[in-house]
Amino acid sequence: MQTLVETAIGPVLHRWLLALEQHVAYFDDGDTAFLYCARAGVRIRRLFDGYLAGRGRALGDRHATLWCSRVALCKALYARVPETAAALIAREFHHRPLREAVAGLLRNAPDRLDALDLSAAELDAPGHTFQTWLEAGGPAARALTAYFAETGDAFDVALASAVGGARRAVLIDSGWQGSAQSLLARAFPETEFHGLYFGRILSGAHDPAIADRVIGLMFEAEAYDPDRPETALALHRHLIESLLEPNGPSIEEVPGGPCDASARAQIAACAHETVSPLHDALFLAAEAWIEARAGDPPAAVMAAARAALPRLARLIVHPSREEALALAGKPRSADFGKSLVVPVLVEPGATGSASGALPADGRVPPDAVDVAAGADHPHARIARSLWPQGQIALEYQGVFAREMQLQASGMADSSAYFDPEAAAAPALAPGEGALVSIITRTKNRPLLLARAARSVAAQSHAAVEWIVVNDGGDEALVREVLAACPVDRRRIRLVSNAHSLGMEAASNEGIAHATGRYLLIHDDDDTLHPDFLARTVGFLEGPGGGRYGGVVTGSDHVSEEIRGDAVIEHDRRPYLEWVRNIQLAELLAQNLFPPIAFLYRRSVYDRIGGYNEELPVLGDWYFNLEFALTSDIAVLPERLAFYHHRDHGDSSKLALYANSVTGGQAKHLEFASVMRNMFMRRRGRADPVAASAIAGYYATDMRTRLERIEARLAEAAAPPPPDAEQTRRATDEIDRLWAMNGLLSRAAERGAAAAQVARALGTGATLDDLRAILRDVRVPIAPHPFFDERAYLAAYPDVAAAVAGGHFASGYEHFLLHGHEEGRTRPDTAPALEAPAPR
């Protein structure tokens, strides 16, 4: 147990607390409340308090516990957001009869429950009809609605007390997709809700309106990526939930509401829990490990976590039997009024859910549950387990166990073995499946069009139609290529424009003639791997693809030139290889994929209304932004698309063969800002999702820069230490990023200093540039978390007097603008090695 904590769990939790400290410092502007969501918030606050105490710090008076569970929020917020709250309740009781939903929601109000006739025929209906049933207004529905209203009145008072009039509230919880955050954001639009979670895992039911404000401090992923070991926790998130869940009941009621006594009893049980040395051994060992190292500098914390994460990933993906038992954690208790305990690992004979006391080893004993006839089999237990990789370690050994663990982790072809839905929807065979409409725009480039034709003909997914748009070029040249190409003539449709309409209008023209379920813009100069369509269509048609409107694959940047009638390739390298998910805020900062890599549903295109024909270039980027506002985009990292550029020789200068990026560089530079401004004007005011993305855009550049230097900074924790000049440069870079973050976020909030902001963002401003801007704009800069504000003011009474007189927002602001030039010493509470910014 101690070895697991020292080599894996302890360093990872320590890194999470460091990230939490950094993000709290970023958000702490004096007008933000920090709310620790119970139950997990109880232990999160306990760990955070201990971590800060070791660093000589304490939480401020803006930190409070929000005592509520999802079911309590659904009850309390039904009056404000009935559709959202009812939909969440309906999802929880989807296949269960309505009487179970009513009994669960009212289980702490036995007097009200006893007054209802639960045998009424109307309550035989399935739970997914909950909202319709409630709106019908029968006796039970009226009683439940009245109970919701009383609970809502009490919650309004409790939330107002916790938020304390702040304009922004930051929820702190274990994870994973911000369900509570979504309810609160919709119910109280006057408050800006953000969420800081251990990790972010978005399911098909997540709320895209808040996705950019759901921040995973350690990882943001829906699946395990071996190149990012922290994402292994997406396979066993119950490890974190078990560590952070106190030994107390779910907070199902609101203090001051109709079940006040129950609410206070539930809160007291969690707030004053008895932490068991037996059941909570991992938590206690991790807590002691962190507190013993709370004073470690940030670089040492990051270095330890970097070493620990691959070990933790191995433990999660390939645990031994002993490791599985040690990391199983406590069984998970259900909420939404369900008296259940769900096992993480299942003993033979235990195939259902259990109730009663939590066992010491994290497993549910055989006699705690009923055994379904014929279900007591290793495969059935693996399917029912909350951690299949751990269950496999209990059932099998050796190479066979390892192969099964790979399959369960999505790293082998038979991963659908553990997913009955996937087994029911086999991959599409070549020549079968949904029709794809491939749109190719061309103009007087027969050499490239012929190559594009070979790319289309080579696709192993044969259900395609190829629509070629001759946009103002010589139609005879196009017909000549099509007549000689290997694509089945019955699948080709030629659309010829007498005059060029432009790139985006040509796309819309081609799609107007398309009949396929899926669309792909295949420019005449790009190519595809033969399995591109098979993989992308198979994904969108499979059980995991239903929630996505489109999918992109990895791609290669191909450098080439035209010599006579030949295309000469010079180089091929991965293009934007780091992209693993598509987030709206990052997409606003940079187009994350080329058109050739993007297969999408025709239905989403129709909802958007097509490509923006006002833009001569970057129309695909604008379309991608509109698309991300409408639907999610999945990423398949395998590089199956090839993005060609004529960036060598004379062909890079000839308009005929130039790629729109290399040949139209001036246009791209000019219209990058035009495109963004157009999107912001049209979407920023009316669409809250777009507004959130626009705000997030200002932080994206900082995030990228910080990630690039994180490895370099972490190395500073190990000998030999950096020399004085290296330390000064690192400190200056951190001050620059911190100042830019402060300038952009504050200016964006106030709508001020647009020219200065554009200058800072567009030119990669130096620290001296930022100092000059800050002197002009007078945006207050909060102290850096590792700048010793108190020591600086104590050392320089004249600065303390200036801060007290309102001339500077902080001693740090004085040092940033003037103190460094005056030769004043910078006091650091820890080595200046990491500048926190929201992820």
Secondary structure, 3 states (H helix, E strand, C coil): CHHHHHHHHHHHHHHHHHHHHHHHHHHCCCCEEEEEEECHHHHHHHHHHHHHHHCCCCCCCCEEEEECCHHHHHHHHCCCCHHHHHHHHHHHCCCCEHHHHHHHHCCCCHHHHHCCCCCCHHHHCEHHHHHHHHHHCCHHHHHHHHHHHHHHHHHHHHHHHHHCCCCEEEEEECCCCCHHHHHHHHHCCCCEEEEEEEEECCCCCCCCCCHHHEEEEEEECCCCECCEHHHHHHCCCHHHHHHHCCCCCCCCCCCCCCCHHHHHHHHHHHHCCCCCCCCCHHHHHHHHHHHHCCCCCHHHHHHHHHHHHHHHHHHHHCCCHHHHHHHCCCCEECCCCCCCEECCEECCCCCCCECCCCCCCCEECHHHCCCCCCCCCHHHHHHHCCCHHHHHHHHCCHHHHHHHHHHHCCCCCCHHHHCHHHHHCCCCCCCCCCCEEEEEEECCCHHHHHHHHHHHHCCCCCCEEEEEEEECCCHHHHHHHHHHCCCCHHHEEEEEECCCCCHHHHHHHHHHCCCCCEEEECCCCCEECCCHHHHHHHHHHCCCCCCEEEEEEEEEEEEEEEECCEEEEEEEEEECCCCCCCCHHHHHHCCCCCHHHEEEEHHHHHHHCCCCCCCCCCHHHHHHHHHHHHCEEEEEEEEEEEEEEECCCHHHCCCCCCCHHHHCHHHHHHHHHHHHHHHHHHHCCCCHHHHHHHHHHHHHHHHHHHHHHHHHHHHCCCCCCCCHHHHHHHHHHHHHHHHHHHHHHHHHHHCCCHHHHHHHHHHCCCHHHHHHHHHHHCCCCCCCCCECHHHHHHHCHHHHHHHHCCCCCCHHHHHHHHHCCCCCCCCECCCCCCCCCCC
